[in-house]
């Protein structure tokens, strides 16, 4: 009788352990999903920041063009990412080693099967879509006031269908750069998102050239001064806010104490890097020009944020302080060099 009771008790304990394990897994999935969806929404809100920043910087007559472009970026990037981008980025590799691009998961195919196997592919698609759209919108400001809507739409479609997804596959997607003995490391995308978008923007700007009359001594350059500085500052603050989804969200988890510590450190590093980039740029611009430049301050903040994005998960705040300042220096030097040549 005692043996039977002992066996029954052990069975109940095993059942309780299984129930507890299942409950923990459910809670873990819910916590991670809530964290990632909220952070992805914050990254998406960065489009409002880009829109305000670019709108304030252009001439008043071109504001509707900029607004339309930023809306187009979102809708085009979404469809391209859904159709081909995500599959090229995170689909099955095209070779056992040194993969160039993914080969499946186009149009969301296989997501339900993966869900049945316990993989939340929907969540991953949404978070990575926000990054893809952000990469594409970087191009908009670089070619502002001198690019037609149709040409811009084609450029964005190419960026989000092929260029950015392939870069992602090489790195985060397990491709050839991630498959090396010393794999490529980029916590939140300084090189993958911002440099990819920045190079695309640089190429686009080189092709279309400067705005008509820009850098022409016979044209009043005051016409190119930002027409709405408050909107520029508002856009900068929105982007700074969105970065707290961009960087801490790249921890991709929020169910353990270690996850909480990691995301908190990333948030602190992000804050320090952005602040230092803005301060260095503002002070140096004042020393060189004897003028207080709100534009330099705003762009310095963004440069510091971009600079710290790659290493924010693996450096301490003191190092983030230095990285952000270097980012601000690079922005100011690049801006002055562009005007000089």
DAZITA-V452939 format. One record per backbone hydrogen bond with DSSP energy under -0.5 kcal/mol. CO is the residue of the C=O (numbers start at 1). NH is the residue of the N-H. If there is no record, write none. Layout:
BEGIN
CO	NH
CO	NH
END
This chain:
BEGIN
1	5
2	6
3	7
4	8
5	9
6	10
7	11
8	12
9	13
10	14
11	15
12	16
13	17
14	18
15	19
16	20
17	21
18	22
19	23
20	24
21	25
22	26
23	27
24	28
25	29
26	30
27	31
28	32
29	33
30	34
31	35
32	36
33	37
34	38
35	39
36	40
37	41
38	42
39	43
40	44
41	45
42	46
43	46
44	47
45	48
45	49
46	50
47	51
48	52
49	53
50	54
51	55
52	56
53	57
54	58
56	227
56	228
58	227
59	62
60	63
62	66
63	67
64	68
65	69
66	70
67	71
68	72
69	73
70	74
71	75
72	76
73	77
74	78
75	79
76	80
77	81
78	82
79	83
80	84
80	85
81	86
82	107
82	108
83	107
84	88
85	89
86	90
87	91
87	104
88	102
92	103
99	176
101	94
105	108
106	109
108	111
110	114
111	115
112	116
113	117
114	119
115	118
118	120
119	121
120	124
121	125
122	126
123	127
124	128
125	129
126	130
127	131
128	132
129	133
130	134
131	135
132	136
133	137
134	138
135	138
136	139
136	140
137	140
137	141
138	142
139	143
141	144
143	146
148	152
149	153
150	154
151	155
152	156
153	157
154	158
155	159
156	160
157	161
158	162
158	163
159	164
162	166
163	167
164	168
165	169
166	170
167	171
168	171
168	173
169	175
170	177
170	178
171	174
175	179
177	180
177	184
181	183
189	193
189	194
190	195
191	196
193	197
194	198
195	199
196	200
197	201
198	202
199	203
200	204
201	205
202	206
203	207
204	208
205	209
211	214
213	216
215	217
216	219
219	221
220	223
221	224
222	225
228	232
229	233
230	234
231	235
232	236
233	237
234	238
235	239
236	240
237	241
238	242
239	243
240	244
241	244
242	245
242	246
243	247
245	249
247	250
248	251
249	252
256	260
257	261
258	262
259	263
260	264
261	265
262	266
263	267
264	268
265	269
266	270
267	271
268	272
269	273
270	274
271	275
272	276
273	277
274	278
275	279
276	280
277	281
278	282
279	283
280	284
281	285
282	286
283	287
284	288
285	289
286	290
291	293
292	294
293	297
294	298
295	299
296	300
297	301
298	302
299	303
300	304
301	305
302	306
303	307
304	308
305	309
306	309
306	310
308	312
309	188
310	187
311	314
311	315
316	319
316	320
317	321
318	322
319	323
320	324
321	325
322	326
323	327
324	328
325	329
326	330
327	331
328	332
329	333
330	334
331	335
332	336
333	337
334	338
335	339
336	340
337	341
END
